[in-house]
């Protein structure tokens, strides 16, 4: 007699993974609240820019007779640009050149000093280093407007007010840029690489120029963008330092045009003020688009621990 035995298949030792609703490696979880908040921030950021671009195409009359977020009866963008560049013997071009001068010397010098100082503080030990760190952190916390009046009094004693140096010299100091380059250099430059270069006979200047600077490029661009924007948009320091309109930056010059309508016999040129504001932000937008990849890599440096 033959006995038939039924074999029941054994369950796998590996339990089945249950699919969890809302979680997937391919499709991340969606957050409606985060989407709404991001949309609000996006509208808050782009709405003033849209208003500026739309109203730069209007004439002086259309600014007061049409809806602010829509175009007027006539498209006057190119006419406004021409009038902005030629009004008052082309003073806008002079203000633009002044701003470039302050940015090249002020922001460029601040970036160079931040790179040299940050590299030295990150890779060299010396007595009082902790005190320097505390001083830099404290300087970052002090707003620039709090130092404007003491700076004015000091420059007034030296006879430097109403000169370009009264704007350039204070712009050379960037505690935030120094701190940023300090932390970036500490992570971006391995100490073993410096020791290898010294063992091969390279002096400190050659090591810094040929080895360290390429590694510091993302951080340098990041600091340059921050200092460039701060110098380009600087308003309060030139306001108290400069009296001669020929040395005004764009921020101060456009404010003078805007206040012109309130003076006795002054001409209202709000269309030129708006068009000048558009021309003012164009170089910043170009700089950000051109240096975006370096800026993003600089911000991400040190975020991953190896």
C-alpha positions as CSV (number, residue, x, y, z in Angstrom):
1,X,0.0,0.0,0.0
2,X,1.4,3.3,-1.1
3,X,1.1,6.3,1.2
4,X,0.8,9.8,-0.4
5,X,2.2,12.5,1.7
6,X,1.2,16.1,1.0
7,X,4.0,18.5,1.5
8,X,2.9,22.0,2.5
9,X,5.2,24.7,1.1
10,X,7.1,26.5,3.8
11,X,6.8,30.3,4.0
12,X,9.9,32.2,3.1
13,X,12.0,33.3,6.0
14,X,12.1,36.8,4.5
15,X,8.8,38.6,5.4
16,X,7.0,40.4,2.7
17,X,7.5,44.2,2.7
18,X,4.2,45.9,3.0
19,X,3.8,48.9,0.8
20,X,3.3,52.0,2.9
21,X,1.0,54.5,1.5
22,X,2.6,57.8,0.8
23,X,6.2,56.6,0.9
24,X,8.2,55.4,-2.1
25,X,11.8,55.6,-3.3
26,X,10.6,56.7,-6.7
27,X,7.9,59.1,-5.5
28,X,8.6,61.1,-2.4
29,X,5.9,62.2,0.0
30,X,4.1,65.3,-0.9
31,X,3.4,68.1,1.5
32,X,0.5,70.4,0.6
33,X,1.5,72.8,3.4
34,X,5.0,73.1,2.1
35,X,3.7,73.6,-1.4
36,X,1.5,76.4,-0.3
37,X,4.3,78.1,1.7
38,X,6.7,77.8,-1.3
39,X,4.0,79.3,-3.6
40,X,3.6,82.3,-1.2
41,X,7.3,82.9,-1.1
42,X,7.5,82.7,-4.8
43,X,4.7,85.2,-5.3
44,X,6.2,87.5,-2.7
45,X,9.6,87.4,-4.5
46,X,8.4,87.7,-8.1
47,X,5.5,90.1,-7.8
48,X,7.6,93.2,-7.2
49,X,9.9,92.2,-10.1
50,X,6.9,91.7,-12.4
51,X,5.5,95.1,-11.4
52,X,8.9,96.7,-12.2
53,X,9.1,95.1,-15.6
54,X,5.6,96.0,-16.6
55,X,5.7,99.6,-15.5
56,X,9.1,100.1,-17.2
57,X,7.2,99.9,-20.5
58,X,4.8,102.8,-19.6
59,X,5.0,106.5,-20.1
60,X,4.7,109.0,-17.3
61,X,0.9,109.4,-18.0
62,X,0.2,105.7,-18.3
63,X,1.7,105.1,-14.8
64,X,-1.3,106.9,-13.2
65,X,-4.0,105.9,-15.7
66,X,-3.5,102.1,-16.0
67,X,-3.5,99.1,-13.8
68,X,-0.2,98.5,-12.1
69,X,0.2,94.9,-13.1
70,X,-0.7,95.3,-16.7
71,X,0.6,97.2,-19.7
72,X,-0.4,100.7,-20.7
73,X,-1.7,102.1,-24.0
74,X,1.7,102.5,-25.5
75,X,4.9,100.4,-25.3
76,X,7.6,102.9,-24.2
77,X,10.4,100.7,-22.9
78,X,13.0,101.6,-25.4
79,X,12.1,105.3,-25.2
80,X,12.4,105.2,-21.4
81,X,15.8,103.5,-21.6
82,X,17.0,106.2,-24.0
83,X,15.7,109.0,-21.8
84,X,17.2,107.4,-18.7
85,X,20.6,107.2,-20.2
86,X,20.6,110.8,-21.6
87,X,18.6,112.7,-18.9
88,X,20.6,115.4,-17.1
89,X,23.6,115.1,-19.4
90,X,23.8,111.3,-18.9
91,X,24.2,111.4,-15.1
92,X,22.8,107.9,-14.9
93,X,25.8,106.5,-16.8
94,X,28.1,108.3,-14.4
95,X,26.2,106.7,-11.5
96,X,26.5,103.3,-13.1
97,X,30.3,103.8,-13.5
98,X,30.6,104.9,-9.9
99,X,28.8,101.7,-8.8
100,X,31.0,99.6,-10.9
101,X,34.0,101.3,-9.3
102,X,32.8,100.7,-5.8
103,X,32.0,97.0,-6.6
104,X,35.3,96.2,-8.3
105,X,37.5,97.9,-5.7
106,X,35.2,97.4,-2.6
107,X,33.7,93.9,-3.2
108,X,36.8,92.6,-5.0
109,X,39.1,93.8,-2.3
110,X,36.8,92.4,0.4
111,X,36.8,89.0,-1.3
112,X,40.6,89.0,-1.6
113,X,41.1,89.9,2.0
114,X,38.5,87.3,3.1
115,X,40.3,84.6,1.1
116,X,43.7,85.4,2.5
117,X,42.5,85.8,6.0
118,X,40.2,82.7,5.9
119,X,43.0,80.5,4.5
120,X,45.5,81.7,7.2
121,X,43.0,81.2,10.0
122,X,42.0,77.7,8.8
123,X,45.4,76.3,8.1
124,X,47.8,78.0,10.5
125,X,48.0,77.9,14.3
126,X,49.1,81.0,16.2
127,X,48.6,82.4,19.7
128,X,45.3,84.2,20.1
129,X,43.5,82.3,17.4
130,X,40.4,81.7,19.6
131,X,40.3,85.4,20.3
132,X,40.3,86.2,16.6
133,X,37.4,83.7,16.1
134,X,35.4,85.3,18.9
135,X,36.1,88.8,17.3
136,X,35.0,87.7,13.9
137,X,31.7,86.1,15.2
138,X,31.0,89.3,17.2
139,X,31.6,91.4,14.1
140,X,29.2,89.3,12.1
141,X,26.5,90.1,14.6
142,X,27.0,93.8,14.5
143,X,24.8,95.5,11.8
144,X,26.6,97.9,9.4
145,X,24.2,100.7,10.2
146,X,25.4,100.8,13.8
147,X,29.0,101.5,12.6
148,X,28.0,104.1,9.9
149,X,28.1,107.2,12.2
150,X,31.4,106.3,13.9
151,X,32.9,105.6,10.5
152,X,31.6,109.0,9.2
153,X,33.2,110.8,12.2
154,X,36.5,109.0,11.7
155,X,36.6,109.7,7.9
156,X,35.6,113.3,8.5
157,X,38.6,113.8,10.8
158,X,40.8,112.3,8.0
159,X,39.3,114.5,5.3
160,X,38.0,111.5,3.3
161,X,34.3,112.3,3.2
162,X,32.7,113.2,-0.1
163,X,35.3,111.0,-1.9
164,X,35.1,107.5,-3.4
165,X,37.4,106.2,-0.7
166,X,34.8,106.9,2.0
167,X,32.7,104.2,0.3
168,X,35.4,101.8,-0.9
169,X,37.5,101.5,2.3
170,X,34.6,100.4,4.6
171,X,33.4,98.0,1.9
172,X,36.8,96.2,2.2
173,X,35.8,94.7,5.6
174,X,33.5,91.7,5.4
175,X,33.3,89.7,8.6
176,X,30.8,87.3,7.1
177,X,33.0,86.7,4.1
178,X,36.0,86.1,6.3
179,X,34.0,83.6,8.4
180,X,32.7,81.9,5.3
181,X,36.1,81.5,3.8
182,X,37.5,80.3,7.1
183,X,35.0,77.4,7.4
184,X,35.2,76.6,3.7
185,X,39.0,76.5,3.6
186,X,39.1,74.2,6.7
187,X,36.9,71.6,4.8
188,X,38.1,72.1,1.2
189,X,41.9,71.9,1.7
190,X,43.3,68.7,3.2
191,X,46.2,69.2,5.6
192,X,47.9,66.2,4.1
193,X,48.0,68.0,0.7
194,X,49.7,71.0,2.2
195,X,52.3,68.8,3.9
196,X,53.0,66.9,0.6
197,X,53.5,70.2,-1.2
198,X,56.0,71.4,1.5
199,X,57.9,68.2,1.3
200,X,58.2,68.6,-2.4
201,X,59.9,72.0,-1.8
202,X,57.0,74.4,-2.6
203,X,57.0,77.5,-0.6
204,X,53.9,78.9,1.0
205,X,53.1,81.4,-1.8
206,X,53.4,78.7,-4.5
207,X,51.3,76.3,-2.4
208,X,48.6,78.8,-2.0
209,X,48.6,80.0,-5.6
210,X,48.8,76.7,-7.4
211,X,47.2,74.2,-5.1
212,X,44.8,76.0,-2.7
213,X,43.3,78.7,-4.9
214,X,41.7,76.1,-7.4
215,X,40.3,74.2,-4.4
216,X,38.9,77.5,-2.9
217,X,37.2,78.6,-6.2
218,X,33.6,77.8,-5.2
219,X,34.0,79.6,-1.9
220,X,35.7,82.5,-3.5
221,X,32.8,82.9,-6.0
222,X,30.2,82.6,-3.1
223,X,31.9,85.3,-1.1
224,X,32.3,87.5,-4.2
225,X,28.6,87.3,-4.9
226,X,27.6,88.2,-1.4
227,X,30.0,91.1,-1.2
228,X,29.1,92.3,-4.7
229,X,25.3,92.4,-3.9
230,X,26.0,94.1,-0.6
231,X,28.1,96.8,-2.3
232,X,25.8,97.2,-5.3
233,X,22.8,97.7,-3.1
234,X,24.6,99.9,-0.5
235,X,22.5,102.9,0.3
236,X,23.0,104.2,3.9
237,X,26.8,104.5,3.8
238,X,27.0,106.6,0.6
239,X,24.0,108.6,1.9
240,X,26.0,109.9,4.9
241,X,29.4,110.0,3.2
242,X,28.7,111.7,-0.2
243,X,27.4,115.1,-1.0
244,X,28.5,115.5,-4.6
245,X,26.0,113.9,-7.0
246,X,28.9,113.1,-9.4
247,X,30.0,110.4,-6.9
248,X,26.6,108.9,-6.2
249,X,26.0,105.2,-6.7
250,X,22.9,104.1,-8.5
251,X,20.9,103.6,-5.3
252,X,21.5,107.1,-4.2
253,X,21.0,108.6,-7.6
254,X,17.7,106.9,-8.2
255,X,16.5,108.1,-4.8
256,X,17.4,111.6,-5.8
257,X,15.4,111.3,-9.0
258,X,12.5,109.9,-7.1
259,X,12.6,112.8,-4.6
260,X,12.9,115.4,-7.3
261,X,9.1,115.6,-7.8
262,X,8.6,116.7,-4.2
263,X,10.9,119.7,-4.6
264,X,9.7,123.2,-5.6
265,X,9.7,123.3,-9.4
266,X,11.0,119.7,-9.6
267,X,10.1,117.5,-12.6
268,X,8.3,114.2,-12.0
269,X,10.2,111.5,-13.8
270,X,8.8,108.3,-12.2
271,X,9.0,106.5,-15.5
272,X,12.8,107.1,-15.6
273,X,13.2,106.0,-12.0
274,X,11.4,102.7,-12.7
275,X,13.4,102.1,-15.9
276,X,16.6,103.0,-14.1
277,X,15.7,100.4,-11.4
278,X,15.3,97.7,-14.1
279,X,18.7,98.6,-15.6
280,X,20.2,98.5,-12.1
281,X,19.2,94.9,-11.4
282,X,20.3,93.5,-14.9
283,X,24.0,93.2,-14.0
284,X,23.2,91.3,-10.8
285,X,20.9,88.9,-12.6
286,X,23.6,88.3,-15.3
287,X,26.3,87.7,-12.6
288,X,24.1,85.2,-10.7
289,X,23.2,83.3,-13.9
290,X,26.9,83.2,-15.0
291,X,28.3,82.1,-11.6
292,X,25.4,80.0,-10.5
293,X,27.1,76.6,-10.7
294,X,30.1,77.8,-8.6
295,X,27.8,79.5,-6.1
296,X,25.7,76.3,-5.6
297,X,28.8,74.1,-5.1
298,X,30.1,76.6,-2.7
299,X,27.0,76.6,-0.5
300,X,27.0,72.7,-0.5
301,X,30.6,72.4,0.6
302,X,30.9,70.8,4.0
303,X,27.3,69.6,4.1
304,X,28.2,65.9,3.8
305,X,30.4,64.2,6.4
306,X,32.8,61.6,5.0
